[in-house]
Amino acid sequence: MLFRVDAASTVSLAEQIAVQVRLAVLNDELKAGERLPPARELAAALRVNMHTVLRAYGVLRDERIIEMRQGRGAWVRQDVEPGFVRLTELAGQFLTEARKLGLSQPEIRRLIEGA
């Protein structure tokens, strides 16, 4: 899988990496159990700080898309559900738009609960 980042984008570099992994899972380019590039290697290839890659991987871990083990790398979870990945991506887009409109957390919560 080929990763790319755009330093001029308003989207953080870590989020750009996370989005690409989510889309690769959705498009079946990354399959359950498949290893992701080591953070150090991906950082060097993208010319970004290793902590940027680790931040992206951490977000994906928190979203239960990947698993990480220190010294053993990161890989797509065996039980990853593409539908869940899609909802996670849509939720992120929703939050981005809501914040652009200046909505507060309680307002966002009310919108979601009312939907």
N, C-alpha and C positions, 0 to 999 in steps of 0.2 A: 504494500500500500504506500502510496506517495502522499506525503504531507506537505502542505504549503502554508505560509503565513504572509500576511500583508502588513508590514510595519506601519503603513500610512492609514490603516483602518481604525475606526473608532472602537471596534471590538477588540478586547484585550487579546494578546497573543495566546494566553492559556485557553481562553474561550474558543478561539479559532481552532486550536488543536482538538479540544473536546468536541466541538461541533463535527469536525471531520471524522472522529472516531464514531460518534453517534450515527452519522449518515452511512458510514461503512458497515456498521452492524445492521442498520435498516435495509441497506441495499445488498446484504448478504456477501459483501466483500470481505468482512471480518466475521468469522464463524465462532460459535461457542468453543472455548478451549484454545483458541488461537492466541499466540503470543503477540504482544505489542513490542515495538522497538524499545531497547533499553533507553532510559531517560537520557543518559549521557550521550549516546550515539545520536538520538533524535535531536537533542539540543545542538550538537555539533553540526549536523546536517542542515538544520534550520537557521543556524547562527543566532541562537537565543540562549539565554541562561538556562542551565539545567533545572533550576528551581521553577522556571516557567512551565516546563514539561511536567515536573512533579506536581505542580499546582493543578494542571489539566487532568492528570491521572488521578489526583486526589478527589477532584469533583466527580469524575466518572466512577470512582470507587464509592463515594457517598451516594451516588445515584444507583448503585448496585448494578452497574453495567460491566465493570471490570473488577478483578481481584488483584491485589498487590501483596508481594512478600519481599521484605528487604533482602537483598542479595539474590533473589530468585526471579525478579522481574514482575511484569504485569501481563495479564491475559484476560480475554473475554470470559466472563462467567459462563459456566456450563448451563445455568438456568436462565440466561438472559432471554427476555421476551421482546421481540421487535416492536410489538404494540406499545409496551411500556416505554421503550426508548423513544418512540414517536411522540407519546404524550409528554415525556420529559422535555423534548425539544420544543414542542408547542407551548408548554408552560413557560419555558425560558423566553420565548418570543413574546408571549403575553405580558410577562413581567417587564420586559424591556420597553414595550410600547406603553404600558401603564405608567412606568417611571418617567418616560418622555413627556407624558401628559401631566405629570406632577401629582399623580395620585398617591395618597398615603397608604401605608400598610393596612390600616383598618378599612379604607375605601376599597382596596384591592380585594381584601378578604370578603367584604360584603358582596362585591361583584361575583366572586367565585361561588359563594354560598347561595346567591340568588339565581345562578344559572341553572 
